Amino acid sequence: MEWLKTIAPLIGTALGGPLGGAAASFIAGKLGIPDATITAVTDVLNSGKMTPEQISGLKLAEIDFQKFLESNKIKLEEVAAADRESA
């Protein structure tokens, strides 16, 4: 899913990390995926059958996710570092 990091780098990175559930929720909401799990979202993203509207939705999810991180003072790099330290 490297292509996702090209379209929506922040949410694409978060999807594979400790904030994956939150990222999946934002993506599912914008794409109309009823099951907001990482598995359901990645299945849709990997299907290769995304419409232009869904790709636009990914970009909107990226913007909303960025606002969420900023409003909650979450720094993705710090979350990922803390996750590695606890492993």
Secondary structure, 3 states (H helix, E strand, C coil): CHHHHHHCHHHHHHHCCCCHHHHHHHHHHHHCCCCCCHHHHHHHHHCCCCCHHHHHHHHHHHHHHHHHHHHCCCCHHHHHHHHHHHC
